[in-house]
């Protein structure tokens, strides 16, 4: 087309409709920013709104219409669990998991992986294993599944429901727990090595306020952070009854303050007079905490719910929006189009006034493959406690840091200085902490240096 003619035609057309356009835009001022779907409304503040979905329902047109219009994250309700992905030991089946993944990715949604290790929904062969054989099988499962989905999963529920209900604040008994208390950290390390880009979450229920169980989890996360065990997020399932714990938001906040994201991962609320209010309360609590990055409801219509007869979801069995839907949408829109602020960083720890001679050392262990590697760096204090550390590593030509956890870095190639973050700068005498990074090319070969202070 002749550009000049085309442009003139556009101008003429613009002039002809100008008065109508002015009138129309005046009419929409004030409501233009209120998004009309859950996903778009959550996205205004940089968050997602997701649903658990089932591969067997993807042929239902009402279901897929609601899924693709309302949600921008999906979680497989069952398709990525151990019994689904490794029905026989060492034989992996990803057909239905891949259907969920592709449904999400083709719709531009995030995909939450659920769940690598759990005491429930294990294949029969795993239920009959114990000890070293079970530990090895479990870690192999984590490695294989996380590798299959490498680079495609936003966040993995690496370990699901490992804490006991009630007042103990301790671990739940299970075959996995009986392999040794370190099974959870072993799973997180294996997941990080297999898929360094995925956020790694610990996920549980009955954690809907500050209580003994959530405090047990809180203490584990704090311990993992201090020792450099890779963990990025905590999932609060939030299968709720008719009320909301008054400490729901404070609980989210205290996890965020440890330096992890929080996600509401399996929200559903018993139907009752309060359902819409409880949904709105959960939504507002998440929006009030910068590190609460998204909400997932555990199903789409009441008839899709695992809580048969409780009608706990946002759409009725015919796919109509319920009052709870409107209350969530309004709560999301009330937050307005803001981006969550980055979490406050703690002020740098001030150096000791008369510095004692502190020393530290560091060692690197590499997990390499053709074209890349994950480096895990252990930072050791000497005979005096360390208050802040910098580890310097020289990368060979062609290597660049592409991912980093539990430290910050001065650059991504050449000589790279890694500095502690707020929660792992202080190492007691003779103690140690860990950080890690992923890189392209081949990993560092020389010894790292460590400077304390
Ligand atoms: C449920 C599914 O919704 C059901 O279809 C299945 O029969 C049992 O598991 N916590 C979790 C989820 O982490 O995986 C569970 O999902 C619900 C409780």
Boltz pocket constraint, residues with backbone or C-beta under 6 A from the ligand:
constraints:
  - pocket:
      binder: B
      contacts: [[A, 77], [A, 78], [A, 160], [A, 237], [A, 266], [A, 306]]
      max_distance: 6.0
